[in-house]
């Protein structure tokens, strides 16, 4: 039985085929670069493999070893700390900067947006080297500034001190990532209709009242998107941490990606390394789900 298609149905069918044709390369690349390595890593986490001999299936032994290894646990805790605190700081600073830029005129605002977004565009290696110089105990800009204003008692070896090294890494991540939230939040603010602001002014609303009661609820989906993206980046921090501290002093600033590379490529424990990655991925997924539930809000139409 032959099925006759109308011209409209033929056009719709051709559009669908065209879309699939253009999407197929991207889908194949995503599978090749993301899903296949993730699947291989999942299988490897249940095996004992040194990179040369045949893999040996060991079940949950590698996961048990992760929680029995104090350095692995410390690395997971550090990754969670850097990820959560850096993301919270970057989102708060980014939204505040977006509100500031939103209030200035268009020409000055364009310059401010460029300056504030530039850290996001800088390679992480460059950012790490920049702040290694700034935090240097002898000739660093921070310590020299403290000496200049007479606060020598606050001079420290920032990256060699166990009490300050993690906060230095968090500060660097906030400085680098806050521009992303700023740009996304500003773009969302630009999409808001001016009628609601004019109406609120007539009702006597101040600028702060407009920001907390109007702007924040309306751009909350954008803030949530920025928070999840920043969280994913901060959780897998490797290059900045490695360049600034090498995971030191000792194992104080060890994060999971650093310990994964050490255990995998230095000691040949690829199954153990894969298990660490799976645990970290599970933690990230759990936190993302919790954030989405906490910040789930009503949808507004305007």
DAHU-V910491 format. One record per pair of residues at least 24 apart in sequence whose ideal C-beta (glycine too) atoms are under 6 Angstrom apart, sorted by the first residue. I is the first residue (numbers start at 0). J is the second residue. If there is no record, write none. Layout:
# DAHU-V910491
i,j
I,J
I,J
This chain:
# DAHU-V910491
i,j
40,273
40,276
43,270
43,273
44,273
44,274
44,277
46,270
47,270
48,269
48,270
49,267
50,267
50,269
61,270
61,271
61,274
62,274
64,271
65,274
65,275
65,278
70,250
71,275
73,250
73,253
74,253
74,254
74,255
74,258
75,255
77,254
78,234
78,254
78,255
81,168
81,233
81,236
82,230
82,233
82,234
84,169
85,169
85,172
85,173
85,233
86,226
86,229
86,230
86,233
88,173
89,173
89,176
89,177
89,180
89,229
90,180
90,226
92,177
93,177
93,180
93,181
94,184
96,181
97,181
97,184
97,185
98,210
100,185
101,188
115,178
115,181
116,178
116,182
118,174
118,175
118,178
119,178
119,179
123,238
123,239
124,238
124,242
126,175
127,239
127,242
127,243
130,171
131,243
134,158
134,167
158,244
159,248
161,251
164,244
164,251
164,252
165,252
168,240
171,239
172,233
176,229
180,225
183,221
183,225
184,218
187,218
187,221
191,217
192,301
217,299
219,296
223,294
227,287
234,283
255,279
